[in-house]
Amino acid sequence: MIFKSILKPLKVFRLLGVITTYVLGTGLVRYVKAIHGGALALQGGIFLLSFVLALDYLRELQKTSRLNYWSKEATDREIRLIRMGLAIIAATFLTLDVTLLLGWIMGGYLWQGLVFLLMVLIVTGFLYYFVEMWEALRPYLILFEALLIVIIPPALAYYLHAQEFHRLLTMVVLGLVPAYLAYQILDQLVLYGYDPQWEARSLVGVMGWEKAMVLHNVLILTAYVLLAFNALLGFPWFLIWPVFLTLPIGLLEVWLMERVRQGQRPLWRVMRFATASVFLIPSYLLSFAFWIR
């Protein structure tokens, strides 16, 4: 029980999201100019992963204060060990982040734009953490996650190596944000009912499950519409066209969700895989396109 509880905060999809979007940002740097110092790029990735993991472990530690968190079989010793383990791991990741940040300061890598981005990251992290204690923020949890996982990582990867804005930085995440939000809504739908007190205050709980299903489908379709709009705005077609190879997967997910909305048995595992693919595969394909050009 102790080992399982210690590993509970590790969310594979979220971590993969951080990695893919950060690599996407480094690929953009390589495409528009050059990466000077692979060690710096690696440090940025470690910094982000540590930051997200620290937040997740702190949130899990906060959840342990809820009465319905523990099973009746949990002993006082197990509870103490689990809480101590969560706290130590969170502190370790935060210490690593502070160490990396001090190294960037001493190395002269921080500039005005990067400092502002780090401030946004910290504020978003606080909001993401305080969702556990501030019920009014719970419907906006997926927006904070989108900032942490989709928007900030490629920006950090880019601004660690460049001090000027590039329009492709905005365009590369334009279609990824709706895809990520669609996965998070699906995740809330799957978990809906397991924790009534929490889910009643989540986005799905506030909207209602039927409207949430419609929004899920709209977000998937919006992701591809925005990616197509990018091409019209001047995003190089030879970079973006492979992304549309995943469109059949997105349409399949829309059809599967519509079946559930009409009362048929949900295929949650298939739907999770399809929705995750709509986000992760385009992220990978864009990253690959940037790196090979």
Order of alpha helices (4+ residues) and beta strands (2+ residues): alpha-alpha-alpha-alpha-alpha-alpha-alpha-alpha-alpha-alpha-alpha-alpha-alpha-alpha-alpha
